[in-house]
């Protein structure tokens, strides 16, 4: 059942991410170029976010609360590291301050 859920969720989230990237690249739905670039980066992480939530739900169903606590405790640290890294490589000023709020 978990494999079926992973497969379905991964397929749907990748499809939505591809459609969103195509719409962001071909339409003027978002006029600001920097915002469009950042949204494109965020959309690329959509499948990972959905799989993370599916895994947490599965672990909750299996009553693995300590593992859930460890995973959820490490997420803010990983988020800050990711934000700092992306802000550095893409020269996004204020990226870290937006995450810390």
Jmol script that loads the backbone (N, CA, C; Angstrom):
load data "model"
ATOM      1  N   UNK A   1       0.820  -1.199   0.000  1.00  0.00           N
ATOM      2  CA  UNK A   1       0.000   0.000   0.000  1.00  0.00           C
ATOM      3  C   UNK A   1       0.866   1.266   0.000  1.00  0.00           C
ATOM      4  N   UNK A   2       1.959   1.235   0.748  1.00  0.00           N
ATOM      5  CA  UNK A   2       2.831   2.403   0.802  1.00  0.00           C
ATOM      6  C   UNK A   2       3.477   2.663  -0.555  1.00  0.00           C
ATOM      7  N   UNK A   3       3.877   1.592  -1.235  1.00  0.00           N
ATOM      8  CA  UNK A   3       4.504   1.752  -2.552  1.00  0.00           C
ATOM      9  C   UNK A   3       3.515   2.359  -3.537  1.00  0.00           C
ATOM     10  N   UNK A   4       2.256   1.918  -3.472  1.00  0.00           N
ATOM     11  CA  UNK A   4       1.225   2.482  -4.343  1.00  0.00           C
ATOM     12  C   UNK A   4       1.014   3.959  -4.033  1.00  0.00           C
ATOM     13  N   UNK A   5       0.979   4.300  -2.749  1.00  0.00           N
ATOM     14  CA  UNK A   5       0.823   5.700  -2.358  1.00  0.00           C
ATOM     15  C   UNK A   5       1.991   6.558  -2.824  1.00  0.00           C
ATOM     16  N   UNK A   6       3.204   6.053  -2.622  1.00  0.00           N
ATOM     17  CA  UNK A   6       4.390   6.783  -3.084  1.00  0.00           C
ATOM     18  C   UNK A   6       4.355   7.002  -4.593  1.00  0.00           C
ATOM     19  N   UNK A   7       4.019   5.942  -5.327  1.00  0.00           N
ATOM     20  CA  UNK A   7       3.989   6.038  -6.784  1.00  0.00           C
ATOM     21  C   UNK A   7       2.951   7.056  -7.251  1.00  0.00           C
ATOM     22  N   UNK A   8       1.748   6.965  -6.708  1.00  0.00           N
ATOM     23  CA  UNK A   8       0.682   7.878  -7.114  1.00  0.00           C
ATOM     24  C   UNK A   8       1.012   9.317  -6.748  1.00  0.00           C
ATOM     25  N   UNK A   9       1.446   9.529  -5.507  1.00  0.00           N
ATOM     26  CA  UNK A   9       1.751  10.881  -5.046  1.00  0.00           C
ATOM     27  C   UNK A   9       2.932  11.466  -5.818  1.00  0.00           C
ATOM     28  N   UNK A  10       3.930  10.669  -6.072  1.00  0.00           N
ATOM     29  CA  UNK A  10       5.084  11.143  -6.826  1.00  0.00           C
ATOM     30  C   UNK A  10       4.692  11.508  -8.255  1.00  0.00           C
ATOM     31  N   UNK A  11       3.883  10.679  -8.893  1.00  0.00           N
ATOM     32  CA  UNK A  11       3.439  10.959 -10.258  1.00  0.00           C
ATOM     33  C   UNK A  11       2.626  12.254 -10.321  1.00  0.00           C
ATOM     34  N   UNK A  12       1.679  12.401  -9.415  1.00  0.00           N
ATOM     35  CA  UNK A  12       0.818  13.597  -9.420  1.00  0.00           C
ATOM     36  C   UNK A  12       1.626  14.850  -9.093  1.00  0.00           C
ATOM     37  N   UNK A  13       2.500  14.794  -8.088  1.00  0.00           N
ATOM     38  CA  UNK A  13       3.254  15.991  -7.711  1.00  0.00           C
ATOM     39  C   UNK A  13       4.261  16.388  -8.786  1.00  0.00           C
ATOM     40  N   UNK A  14       4.879  15.423  -9.442  1.00  0.00           N
ATOM     41  CA  UNK A  14       5.792  15.754 -10.538  1.00  0.00           C
ATOM     42  C   UNK A  14       5.017  16.348 -11.704  1.00  0.00           C
ATOM     43  N   UNK A  15       3.825  15.807 -11.985  1.00  0.00           N
ATOM     44  CA  UNK A  15       2.993  16.352 -13.062  1.00  0.00           C
ATOM     45  C   UNK A  15       2.595  17.795 -12.772  1.00  0.00           C
ATOM     46  N   UNK A  16       2.178  18.059 -11.548  1.00  0.00           N
ATOM     47  CA  UNK A  16       1.789  19.419 -11.165  1.00  0.00           C
ATOM     48  C   UNK A  16       2.999  20.353 -11.232  1.00  0.00           C
ATOM     49  N   UNK A  17       4.156  19.883 -10.795  1.00  0.00           N
ATOM     50  CA  UNK A  17       5.364  20.715 -10.841  1.00  0.00           C
ATOM     51  C   UNK A  17       5.750  21.043 -12.279  1.00  0.00           C
ATOM     52  N   UNK A  18       5.652  20.065 -13.172  1.00  0.00           N
ATOM     53  CA  UNK A  18       5.978  20.312 -14.582  1.00  0.00           C
ATOM     54  C   UNK A  18       5.004  21.305 -15.197  1.00  0.00           C
ATOM     55  N   UNK A  19       3.715  21.142 -14.923  1.00  0.00           N
ATOM     56  CA  UNK A  19       2.713  22.076 -15.451  1.00  0.00           C
ATOM     57  C   UNK A  19       2.964  23.480 -14.910  1.00  0.00           C
ATOM     58  N   UNK A  20       3.264  23.583 -13.616  1.00  0.00           N
ATOM     59  CA  UNK A  20       3.533  24.904 -13.022  1.00  0.00           C
ATOM     60  C   UNK A  20       4.775  25.537 -13.633  1.00  0.00           C
ATOM     61  N   UNK A  21       5.819  24.740 -13.859  1.00  0.00           N
ATOM     62  CA  UNK A  21       7.033  25.281 -14.475  1.00  0.00           C
ATOM     63  C   UNK A  21       6.770  25.744 -15.903  1.00  0.00           C
ATOM     64  N   UNK A  22       5.973  24.996 -16.638  1.00  0.00           N
ATOM     65  CA  UNK A  22       5.630  25.406 -18.009  1.00  0.00           C
ATOM     66  C   UNK A  22       4.828  26.699 -17.982  1.00  0.00           C
ATOM     67  N   UNK A  23       3.846  26.792 -17.100  1.00  0.00           N
ATOM     68  CA  UNK A  23       3.041  28.015 -17.012  1.00  0.00           C
ATOM     69  C   UNK A  23       3.876  29.211 -16.572  1.00  0.00           C
ATOM     70  N   UNK A  24       4.798  28.991 -15.643  1.00  0.00           N
ATOM     71  CA  UNK A  24       5.656  30.087 -15.205  1.00  0.00           C
ATOM     72  C   UNK A  24       6.598  30.540 -16.313  1.00  0.00           C
ATOM     73  N   UNK A  25       7.039  29.616 -17.138  1.00  0.00           N
ATOM     74  CA  UNK A  25       7.980  29.962 -18.196  1.00  0.00           C
ATOM     75  C   UNK A  25       7.337  30.564 -19.428  1.00  0.00           C
ATOM     76  N   UNK A  26       6.083  30.201 -19.721  1.00  0.00           N
ATOM     77  CA  UNK A  26       5.474  30.634 -20.974  1.00  0.00           C
ATOM     78  C   UNK A  26       4.451  31.748 -20.828  1.00  0.00           C
ATOM     79  N   UNK A  27       3.937  31.958 -19.639  1.00  0.00           N
ATOM     80  CA  UNK A  27       2.925  32.993 -19.464  1.00  0.00           C
ATOM     81  C   UNK A  27       3.477  34.129 -18.610  1.00  0.00           C
ATOM     82  N   UNK A  28       2.759  35.212 -18.585  1.00  0.00           N
ATOM     83  CA  UNK A  28       3.137  36.349 -17.752  1.00  0.00           C
ATOM     84  C   UNK A  28       2.313  36.383 -16.484  1.00  0.00           C
ATOM     85  N   UNK A  29       1.995  35.210 -15.952  1.00  0.00           N
ATOM     86  CA  UNK A  29       1.135  35.126 -14.778  1.00  0.00           C
ATOM     87  C   UNK A  29       1.764  35.836 -13.572  1.00  0.00           C
ATOM     88  N   UNK A  30       3.091  35.819 -13.503  1.00  0.00           N
ATOM     89  CA  UNK A  30       3.820  36.564 -12.474  1.00  0.00           C
ATOM     90  C   UNK A  30       4.772  37.496 -13.203  1.00  0.00           C
ATOM     91  N   UNK A  31       4.564  38.780 -13.039  1.00  0.00           N
ATOM     92  CA  UNK A  31       5.317  39.767 -13.807  1.00  0.00           C
ATOM     93  C   UNK A  31       6.754  39.947 -13.304  1.00  0.00           C
ATOM     94  N   UNK A  32       6.949  39.833 -12.021  1.00  0.00           N
ATOM     95  CA  UNK A  32       8.282  40.047 -11.443  1.00  0.00           C
ATOM     96  C   UNK A  32       9.190  38.868 -11.769  1.00  0.00           C
ATOM     97  N   UNK A  33      10.335  39.146 -12.400  1.00  0.00           N
ATOM     98  CA  UNK A  33      11.233  38.078 -12.827  1.00  0.00           C
ATOM     99  C   UNK A  33      11.867  37.341 -11.648  1.00  0.00           C
ATOM    100  N   UNK A  34      12.207  38.062 -10.611  1.00  0.00           N
ATOM    101  CA  UNK A  34      12.836  37.428  -9.451  1.00  0.00           C
ATOM    102  C   UNK A  34      11.837  36.526  -8.739  1.00  0.00           C
ATOM    103  N   UNK A  35      10.608  37.006  -8.571  1.00  0.00           N
ATOM    104  CA  UNK A  35       9.580  36.183  -7.935  1.00  0.00           C
ATOM    105  C   UNK A  35       9.282  34.937  -8.773  1.00  0.00           C
ATOM    106  N   UNK A  36       9.269  35.095 -10.074  1.00  0.00           N
ATOM    107  CA  UNK A  36       9.016  33.954 -10.964  1.00  0.00           C
ATOM    108  C   UNK A  36      10.150  32.933 -10.847  1.00  0.00           C
ATOM    109  N   UNK A  37      11.379  33.418 -10.751  1.00  0.00           N
ATOM    110  CA  UNK A  37      12.530  32.518 -10.607  1.00  0.00           C
ATOM    111  C   UNK A  37      12.477  31.773  -9.271  1.00  0.00           C
ATOM    112  N   UNK A  38      12.167  32.494  -8.202  1.00  0.00           N
ATOM    113  CA  UNK A  38      12.072  31.854  -6.893  1.00  0.00           C
ATOM    114  C   UNK A  38      10.925  30.849  -6.831  1.00  0.00           C
ATOM    115  N   UNK A  39       9.803  31.190  -7.430  1.00  0.00           N
ATOM    116  CA  UNK A  39       8.674  30.266  -7.453  1.00  0.00           C
ATOM    117  C   UNK A  39       9.006  29.016  -8.264  1.00  0.00           C
ATOM    118  N   UNK A  40       9.767  29.172  -9.325  1.00  0.00           N
ATOM    119  CA  UNK A  40      10.200  28.016 -10.105  1.00  0.00           C
ATOM    120  C   UNK A  40      11.079  27.090  -9.280  1.00  0.00           C
ATOM    121  N   UNK A  41      11.929  27.667  -8.454  1.00  0.00           N
ATOM    122  CA  UNK A  41      12.777  26.859  -7.574  1.00  0.00           C
ATOM    123  C   UNK A  41      11.929  26.155  -6.529  1.00  0.00           C
ATOM    124  N   UNK A  42      10.969  26.866  -5.958  1.00  0.00           N
ATOM    125  CA  UNK A  42      10.109  26.278  -4.943  1.00  0.00           C
ATOM    126  C   UNK A  42       9.253  25.153  -5.509  1.00  0.00           C
ATOM    127  N   UNK A  43       8.780  25.312  -6.733  1.00  0.00           N
ATOM    128  CA  UNK A  43       7.958  24.279  -7.366  1.00  0.00           C
ATOM    129  C   UNK A  43       8.767  23.001  -7.569  1.00  0.00           C
ATOM    130  N   UNK A  44      10.072  23.148  -7.785  1.00  0.00           N
ATOM    131  CA  UNK A  44      10.927  21.976  -7.964  1.00  0.00           C
ATOM    132  C   UNK A  44      10.980  21.127  -6.690  1.00  0.00           C
ATOM    133  N   UNK A  45      10.763  21.736  -5.536  1.00  0.00           N
ATOM    134  CA  UNK A  45      10.773  21.009  -4.272  1.00  0.00           C
ATOM    135  C   UNK A  45       9.411  20.432  -3.899  1.00  0.00           C
ATOM    136  N   UNK A  46       8.383  20.652  -4.714  1.00  0.00           N
ATOM    137  CA  UNK A  46       7.044  20.170  -4.413  1.00  0.00           C
ATOM    138  C   UNK A  46       6.977  18.656  -4.227  1.00  0.00           C
ATOM    139  N   UNK A  47       7.549  17.849  -5.113  1.00  0.00           N
ATOM    140  CA  UNK A  47       7.484  16.397  -4.883  1.00  0.00           C
ATOM    141  C   UNK A  47       8.132  15.959  -3.571  1.00  0.00           C
ATOM    142  N   UNK A  48       9.219  16.601  -3.198  1.00  0.00           N
ATOM    143  CA  UNK A  48       9.865  16.247  -1.927  1.00  0.00           C
ATOM    144  C   UNK A  48       8.976  16.589  -0.732  1.00  0.00           C
ATOM    145  N   UNK A  49       8.322  17.728  -0.794  1.00  0.00           N
ATOM    146  CA  UNK A  49       7.446  18.132   0.309  1.00  0.00           C
ATOM    147  C   UNK A  49       6.252  17.185   0.444  1.00  0.00           C
ATOM    148  N   UNK A  50       5.706  16.763  -0.680  1.00  0.00           N
ATOM    149  CA  UNK A  50       4.562  15.855  -0.648  1.00  0.00           C
ATOM    150  C   UNK A  50       4.981  14.476  -0.143  1.00  0.00           C
ATOM    151  N   UNK A  51       6.128  13.988  -0.587  1.00  0.00           N
ATOM    152  CA  UNK A  51       6.619  12.697  -0.108  1.00  0.00           C
ATOM    153  C   UNK A  51       6.955  12.744   1.379  1.00  0.00           C
ATOM    154  N   UNK A  52       7.466  13.867   1.844  1.00  0.00           N
ATOM    155  CA  UNK A  52       7.739  14.041   3.269  1.00  0.00           C
ATOM    156  C   UNK A  52       6.453  13.915   4.076  1.00  0.00           C
ATOM    157  N   UNK A  53       5.405  14.568   3.623  1.00  0.00           N
ATOM    158  CA  UNK A  53       4.143  14.515   4.355  1.00  0.00           C
ATOM    159  C   UNK A  53       3.537  13.117   4.326  1.00  0.00           C
ATOM    160  N   UNK A  54       3.668  12.431   3.199  1.00  0.00           N
ATOM    161  CA  UNK A  54       3.183  11.058   3.108  1.00  0.00           C
ATOM    162  C   UNK A  54       3.941  10.144   4.067  1.00  0.00           C
ATOM    163  N   UNK A  55       5.244  10.321   4.156  1.00  0.00           N
ATOM    164  CA  UNK A  55       6.045   9.500   5.057  1.00  0.00           C
ATOM    165  C   UNK A  55       5.687   9.766   6.516  1.00  0.00           C
ATOM    166  N   UNK A  56       5.476  11.016   6.869  1.00  0.00           N
ATOM    167  CA  UNK A  56       5.087  11.344   8.246  1.00  0.00           C
ATOM    168  C   UNK A  56       3.732  10.720   8.575  1.00  0.00           C
ATOM    169  N   UNK A  57       2.801  10.768   7.643  1.00  0.00           N
ATOM    170  CA  UNK A  57       1.484  10.160   7.866  1.00  0.00           C
ATOM    171  C   UNK A  57       1.602   8.653   8.026  1.00  0.00           C
ATOM    172  N   UNK A  58       2.444   8.022   7.216  1.00  0.00           N
ATOM    173  CA  UNK A  58       2.633   6.574   7.315  1.00  0.00           C
ATOM    174  C   UNK A  58       3.265   6.198   8.659  1.00  0.00           C
ATOM    175  N   UNK A  59       4.264   6.974   9.072  1.00  0.00           N
ATOM    176  CA  UNK A  59       4.898   6.705  10.364  1.00  0.00           C
ATOM    177  C   UNK A  59       3.923   6.917  11.521  1.00  0.00           C
ATOM    178  N   UNK A  60       3.043   7.890  11.402  1.00  0.00           N
ATOM    179  CA  UNK A  60       2.039   8.121  12.446  1.00  0.00           C
ATOM    180  C   UNK A  60       1.075   6.942  12.515  1.00  0.00           C
ATOM    181  N   UNK A  61       0.723   6.403  11.358  1.00  0.00           N
ATOM    182  CA  UNK A  61      -0.147   5.232  11.335  1.00  0.00           C
ATOM    183  C   UNK A  61       0.522   4.015  11.956  1.00  0.00           C
ATOM    184  N   UNK A  62       1.832   3.927  11.861  1.00  0.00           N
ATOM    185  CA  UNK A  62       2.587   2.823  12.445  1.00  0.00           C
ATOM    186  C   UNK A  62       2.996   3.120  13.890  1.00  0.00           C
ATOM    187  N   UNK A  63       2.598   4.279  14.387  1.00  0.00           N
ATOM    188  CA  UNK A  63       2.855   4.736  15.751  1.00  0.00           C
ATOM    189  C   UNK A  63       4.352   4.799  16.067  1.00  0.00           C
ATOM    190  N   UNK A  64       5.097   5.395  15.164  1.00  0.00           N
ATOM    191  CA  UNK A  64       6.538   5.607  15.345  1.00  0.00           C
ATOM    192  C   UNK A  64       6.777   7.079  15.707  1.00  0.00           C
ATOM    193  N   UNK A  65       6.311   7.467  16.871  1.00  0.00           N
ATOM    194  CA  UNK A  65       6.308   8.867  17.263  1.00  0.00           C
ATOM    195  C   UNK A  65       7.720   9.414  17.521  1.00  0.00           C
ATOM    196  N   UNK A  66       8.618   8.617  18.031  1.00  0.00           N
ATOM    197  CA  UNK A  66       9.978   9.106  18.278  1.00  0.00           C
ATOM    198  C   UNK A  66      10.690   9.442  16.975  1.00  0.00           C
ATOM    199  N   UNK A  67      10.506   8.594  15.965  1.00  0.00           N
ATOM    200  CA  UNK A  67      11.112   8.856  14.666  1.00  0.00           C
ATOM    201  C   UNK A  67      10.502  10.100  14.033  1.00  0.00           C
ATOM    202  N   UNK A  68       9.187  10.263  14.180  1.00  0.00           N
ATOM    203  CA  UNK A  68       8.522  11.464  13.657  1.00  0.00           C
ATOM    204  C   UNK A  68       9.087  12.702  14.343  1.00  0.00           C
ATOM    205  N   UNK A  69       9.269  12.644  15.646  1.00  0.00           N
ATOM    206  CA  UNK A  69       9.808  13.788  16.388  1.00  0.00           C
ATOM    207  C   UNK A  69      11.224  14.128  15.929  1.00  0.00           C
ATOM    208  N   UNK A  70      12.046  13.114  15.676  1.00  0.00           N
ATOM    209  CA  UNK A  70      13.406  13.368  15.201  1.00  0.00           C
ATOM    210  C   UNK A  70      13.390  14.007  13.818  1.00  0.00           C
ATOM    211  N   UNK A  71      12.546  13.488  12.947  1.00  0.00           N
ATOM    212  CA  UNK A  71      12.464  14.029  11.587  1.00  0.00           C
ATOM    213  C   UNK A  71      11.960  15.463  11.611  1.00  0.00           C
ATOM    214  N   UNK A  72      10.873  15.696  12.343  1.00  0.00           N
ATOM    215  CA  UNK A  72      10.309  17.045  12.384  1.00  0.00           C
ATOM    216  C   UNK A  72      11.214  18.012  13.137  1.00  0.00           C
ATOM    217  N   UNK A  73      12.020  17.527  14.058  1.00  0.00           N
ATOM    218  CA  UNK A  73      12.975  18.390  14.752  1.00  0.00           C
ATOM    219  C   UNK A  73      14.130  18.818  13.860  1.00  0.00           C
ATOM    220  N   UNK A  74      14.478  17.984  12.899  1.00  0.00           N
ATOM    221  CA  UNK A  74      15.586  18.319  12.007  1.00  0.00           C
ATOM    222  C   UNK A  74      15.148  19.187  10.826  1.00  0.00           C
ATOM    223  N   UNK A  75      13.870  19.275  10.557  1.00  0.00           N
ATOM    224  CA  UNK A  75      13.390  20.036   9.396  1.00  0.00           C
ATOM    225  C   UNK A  75      13.712  21.533   9.462  1.00  0.00           C
ATOM    226  N   UNK A  76      13.552  22.227  10.590  1.00  0.00           N
ATOM    227  CA  UNK A  76      13.925  23.655  10.610  1.00  0.00           C
ATOM    228  C   UNK A  76      15.404  23.881  10.326  1.00  0.00           C
ATOM    229  N   UNK A  77      16.253  23.005  10.831  1.00  0.00           N
ATOM    230  CA  UNK A  77      17.692  23.134  10.571  1.00  0.00           C
ATOM    231  C   UNK A  77      17.965  22.943   9.084  1.00  0.00           C
ATOM    232  N   UNK A  78      17.352  21.930   8.500  1.00  0.00           N
ATOM    233  CA  UNK A  78      17.535  21.685   7.071  1.00  0.00           C
ATOM    234  C   UNK A  78      16.974  22.834   6.244  1.00  0.00           C
ATOM    235  N   UNK A  79      15.870  23.425   6.696  1.00  0.00           N
ATOM    236  CA  UNK A  79      15.290  24.562   5.989  1.00  0.00           C
ATOM    237  C   UNK A  79      16.202  25.774   5.991  1.00  0.00           C
ATOM    238  N   UNK A  80      16.810  26.046   7.115  1.00  0.00           N
ATOM    239  CA  UNK A  80      17.718  27.199   7.207  1.00  0.00           C
ATOM    240  C   UNK A  80      18.973  26.953   6.360  1.00  0.00           C
ATOM    241  N   UNK A  81      19.511  25.744   6.416  1.00  0.00           N
ATOM    242  CA  UNK A  81      20.691  25.420   5.602  1.00  0.00           C
ATOM    243  C   UNK A  81      20.355  25.551   4.120  1.00  0.00           C
ATOM    244  N   UNK A  82      19.202  25.056   3.720  1.00  0.00           N
ATOM    245  CA  UNK A  82      18.781  25.169   2.323  1.00  0.00           C
ATOM    246  C   UNK A  82      18.594  26.628   1.927  1.00  0.00           C
ATOM    247  N   UNK A  83      17.961  27.421   2.794  1.00  0.00           N
ATOM    248  CA  UNK A  83      17.727  28.833   2.480  1.00  0.00           C
ATOM    249  C   UNK A  83      19.040  29.601   2.349  1.00  0.00           C
ATOM    250  N   UNK A  84      19.977  29.338   3.247  1.00  0.00           N
ATOM    251  CA  UNK A  84      21.269  30.023   3.170  1.00  0.00           C
ATOM    252  C   UNK A  84      22.010  29.617   1.899  1.00  0.00           C
ATOM    253  N   UNK A  85      21.992  28.332   1.591  1.00  0.00           N
ATOM    254  CA  UNK A  85      22.686  27.843   0.396  1.00  0.00           C
ATOM    255  C   UNK A  85      22.092  28.436  -0.869  1.00  0.00           C
ATOM    256  N   UNK A  86      20.771  28.384  -0.989  1.00  0.00           N
ATOM    257  CA  UNK A  86      20.129  28.930  -2.190  1.00  0.00           C
ATOM    258  C   UNK A  86      20.292  30.437  -2.285  1.00  0.00           C
ATOM    259  N   UNK A  87      20.237  31.124  -1.141  1.00  0.00           N
ATOM    260  CA  UNK A  87      20.433  32.579  -1.153  1.00  0.00           C
ATOM    261  C   UNK A  87      21.841  32.934  -1.609  1.00  0.00           C
ATOM    262  N   UNK A  88      22.802  32.132  -1.214  1.00  0.00           N
ATOM    263  CA  UNK A  88      24.189  32.388  -1.597  1.00  0.00           C
ATOM    264  C   UNK A  88      24.399  32.134  -3.092  1.00  0.00           C
ATOM    265  N   UNK A  89      23.948  30.985  -3.583  1.00  0.00           N
ATOM    266  CA  UNK A  89      24.203  30.626  -4.974  1.00  0.00           C
ATOM    267  C   UNK A  89      23.423  31.470  -5.975  1.00  0.00           C
ATOM    268  N   UNK A  90      22.193  31.867  -5.615  1.00  0.00           N
ATOM    269  CA  UNK A  90      21.386  32.656  -6.540  1.00  0.00           C
ATOM    270  C   UNK A  90      21.424  34.142  -6.225  1.00  0.00           C
ATOM    271  N   UNK A  91      22.274  34.543  -5.300  1.00  0.00           N
ATOM    272  CA  UNK A  91      22.460  35.959  -4.956  1.00  0.00           C
ATOM    273  C   UNK A  91      21.137  36.642  -4.634  1.00  0.00           C
ATOM    274  N   UNK A  92      20.331  35.988  -3.810  1.00  0.00           N
ATOM    275  CA  UNK A  92      19.032  36.541  -3.423  1.00  0.00           C
ATOM    276  C   UNK A  92      19.230  37.313  -2.137  1.00  0.00           C
ATOM    277  N   UNK A  93      19.119  38.605  -2.234  1.00  0.00           N
ATOM    278  CA  UNK A  93      19.265  39.431  -1.035  1.00  0.00           C
ATOM    279  C   UNK A  93      18.002  39.374  -0.210  1.00  0.00           C
ATOM    280  N   UNK A  94      18.158  39.184   1.049  1.00  0.00           N
ATOM    281  CA  UNK A  94      17.011  39.123   1.945  1.00  0.00           C
ATOM    282  C   UNK A  94      16.375  37.744   2.025  1.00  0.00           C
ATOM    283  N   UNK A  95      16.936  36.759   1.378  1.00  0.00           N
ATOM    284  CA  UNK A  95      16.372  35.415   1.402  1.00  0.00           C
ATOM    285  C   UNK A  95      16.373  34.814   2.791  1.00  0.00           C
ATOM    286  N   UNK A  96      17.459  35.036   3.526  1.00  0.00           N
ATOM    287  CA  UNK A  96      17.539  34.484   4.879  1.00  0.00           C
ATOM    288  C   UNK A  96      16.590  35.203   5.832  1.00  0.00           C
ATOM    289  N   UNK A  97      16.423  36.506   5.660  1.00  0.00           N
ATOM    290  CA  UNK A  97      15.512  37.227   6.546  1.00  0.00           C
ATOM    291  C   UNK A  97      14.066  36.831   6.285  1.00  0.00           C
ATOM    292  N   UNK A  98      13.739  36.457   5.060  1.00  0.00           N
ATOM    293  CA  UNK A  98      12.373  36.017   4.755  1.00  0.00           C
ATOM    294  C   UNK A  98      12.083  34.669   5.413  1.00  0.00           C
ATOM    295  N   UNK A  99      13.092  33.816   5.522  1.00  0.00           N
ATOM    296  CA  UNK A  99      12.900  32.500   6.137  1.00  0.00           C
ATOM    297  C   UNK A  99      12.789  32.620   7.637  1.00  0.00           C
ATOM    298  N   UNK A 100      13.526  33.541   8.241  1.00  0.00           N
ATOM    299  CA  UNK A 100      13.559  33.645   9.692  1.00  0.00           C
ATOM    300  C   UNK A 100      12.308  34.281  10.284  1.00  0.00           C
ATOM    301  N   UNK A 101      11.449  34.836   9.464  1.00  0.00           N
ATOM    302  CA  UNK A 101      10.237  35.475   9.999  1.00  0.00           C
ATOM    303  C   UNK A 101       9.153  34.491  10.274  1.00  0.00           C
TER     304      UNK A 101
END
end "model"
wireframe off; spacefill off
backbone 0.3
color backbone group
